[in-house]
Amino acid sequence: MSVSRVCFNCGSSSFVSDRSLGGKIVCSKCGSSSFKNKSSSFLKSKKLLFLAIAIVIFIIVI
């Protein structure tokens, strides 16, 4: 089971092993070595915030 990771700076999920840094894993798009685990929970994502805002706007319009 592999852990899904994303770059902390650009959000990319493609990483490479940089040979000049002794095999350290870096982002292939921005070159950053800081990454975080990808959250798959719906409650932690921004989708919930946008859904809540949309519901509030819909209630105000009605």
Backbone bond lengths (Angstrom), bond angles and torsions (degrees), N, CA, C in turn:
res aa  C-N    CA-C-N  psi(-1)  N-CA   C-N-CA  omega(-1)  CA-C   N-CA-C  phi
1 M - - - 1.441 - - 1.530 108.30 -
2 S 1.307 117.07 120.22 1.456 120.95 -178.34 1.526 110.48 -96.63
3 V 1.319 115.09 149.11 1.452 121.31 179.41 1.522 108.48 -92.52
4 S 1.315 117.08 129.69 1.457 121.00 177.82 1.511 108.67 -80.65
5 R 1.321 116.52 126.85 1.456 121.67 -179.68 1.514 109.48 -125.52
6 V 1.312 115.41 150.08 1.456 121.90 176.51 1.521 108.88 -130.70
7 C 1.310 115.70 153.24 1.460 121.80 178.80 1.522 109.37 -69.09
8 F 1.319 116.32 136.66 1.456 121.39 -179.38 1.524 111.22 -70.42
9 N 1.328 118.21 -30.26 1.468 121.81 -177.02 1.518 113.16 -84.31
10 C 1.335 117.14 -52.32 1.470 119.54 -172.23 1.528 114.05 -109.63
11 G 1.328 118.77 -13.01 1.463 120.85 178.96 1.509 114.76 84.73
12 S 1.310 117.93 6.10 1.461 121.80 -179.64 1.527 110.34 -74.03
13 S 1.309 116.15 153.05 1.466 120.09 178.43 1.522 112.18 -113.05
14 S 1.333 117.67 14.03 1.464 120.87 178.68 1.526 109.43 -105.16
15 F 1.332 115.58 121.58 1.455 122.54 -177.91 1.519 109.74 -123.71
16 V 1.331 115.19 153.03 1.455 121.77 176.25 1.520 108.62 -133.26
17 S 1.306 115.40 159.20 1.452 121.20 175.92 1.522 108.09 -93.29
18 D 1.323 116.40 117.26 1.464 121.47 -177.23 1.522 109.47 -84.93
19 R 1.329 116.78 115.84 1.465 121.26 -177.21 1.520 112.47 -69.38
20 S 1.319 117.38 -29.67 1.468 119.59 -179.04 1.526 112.29 -73.23
21 L 1.322 117.00 -18.77 1.462 121.07 178.31 1.525 111.75 -102.41
22 G 1.302 117.30 18.72 1.461 121.13 178.23 1.508 113.77 76.25
23 G 1.314 117.47 29.79 1.456 121.14 177.52 1.508 114.47 86.88
24 K 1.305 118.00 13.05 1.461 121.51 179.63 1.526 109.70 -67.95
25 I 1.316 116.96 139.36 1.456 122.08 -179.07 1.528 108.95 -78.36
26 V 1.343 116.54 127.37 1.458 122.46 178.76 1.533 109.02 -132.64
27 C 1.315 115.16 158.76 1.464 121.58 177.30 1.520 108.90 -70.38
28 S 1.314 117.23 136.71 1.463 120.00 -178.80 1.526 112.49 -78.91
29 K 1.331 118.29 -15.53 1.463 120.27 -179.25 1.517 112.90 -94.11
30 C 1.356 117.26 -45.95 1.468 118.14 -176.18 1.522 113.34 -112.00
31 G 1.326 119.18 -12.07 1.451 122.02 177.76 1.513 114.88 83.91
32 S 1.309 118.06 6.35 1.457 121.79 -179.03 1.526 110.49 -77.77
33 S 1.325 115.79 148.82 1.461 119.41 178.21 1.520 111.99 -105.48
34 S 1.321 117.74 8.37 1.469 120.41 177.82 1.523 109.08 -99.99
35 F 1.314 115.93 127.87 1.457 120.49 179.00 1.514 108.80 -143.39
36 K 1.331 115.36 164.20 1.453 121.53 -179.45 1.518 108.89 -133.92
37 N 1.319 115.74 162.14 1.453 120.82 177.76 1.520 109.51 -73.35
38 K 1.300 115.27 141.18 1.449 121.51 -179.63 1.521 109.03 -77.42
39 S 1.304 116.25 127.83 1.458 121.36 -179.98 1.521 109.10 -87.45
40 S 1.305 116.79 125.84 1.457 120.16 179.24 1.518 111.99 -102.56
41 S 1.312 117.06 -0.59 1.453 121.62 -179.11 1.523 110.41 -75.57
42 F 1.323 116.29 134.99 1.461 121.40 179.92 1.525 110.69 -68.66
43 L 1.323 117.58 -33.74 1.459 120.53 -178.27 1.520 112.72 -69.50
44 K 1.318 118.09 -27.34 1.452 121.27 -178.53 1.520 112.58 -89.30
45 S 1.289 117.52 -8.87 1.459 119.93 -176.52 1.525 111.26 -87.38
46 K 1.306 115.72 167.61 1.454 121.17 -179.88 1.521 112.14 -76.47
47 K 1.318 116.29 -12.38 1.459 120.01 -179.73 1.519 110.97 -62.63
48 L 1.314 117.38 -35.97 1.456 121.23 179.66 1.524 110.38 -65.36
49 L 1.313 117.46 -40.23 1.460 121.33 178.39 1.520 110.91 -62.96
50 F 1.331 117.23 -45.89 1.458 120.48 178.96 1.527 111.71 -65.33
51 L 1.324 117.29 -36.08 1.460 120.92 177.30 1.517 110.51 -65.32
52 A 1.327 117.55 -42.78 1.461 121.39 179.14 1.532 110.94 -63.80
53 I 1.331 116.98 -42.14 1.463 120.59 178.65 1.526 110.08 -64.30
54 A 1.318 117.49 -41.12 1.460 121.18 179.87 1.525 110.79 -64.62
55 I 1.312 117.95 -39.42 1.473 120.71 179.64 1.525 110.29 -67.32
56 V 1.329 117.38 -41.98 1.467 120.71 178.82 1.519 110.69 -63.02
57 I 1.322 117.90 -43.83 1.469 121.17 178.26 1.514 110.34 -63.91
58 F 1.322 117.84 -39.90 1.461 121.32 179.33 1.531 110.80 -63.93
59 I 1.330 117.46 -40.56 1.470 120.71 179.23 1.534 110.64 -67.99
60 I 1.322 117.65 -38.29 1.461 121.01 178.98 1.519 111.20 -65.41
61 V 1.331 117.40 -39.84 1.464 121.65 -179.36 1.524 110.59 -65.97
62 I 1.311 117.65 -38.99 1.465 121.02 -179.88 1.488 107.99 -76.69
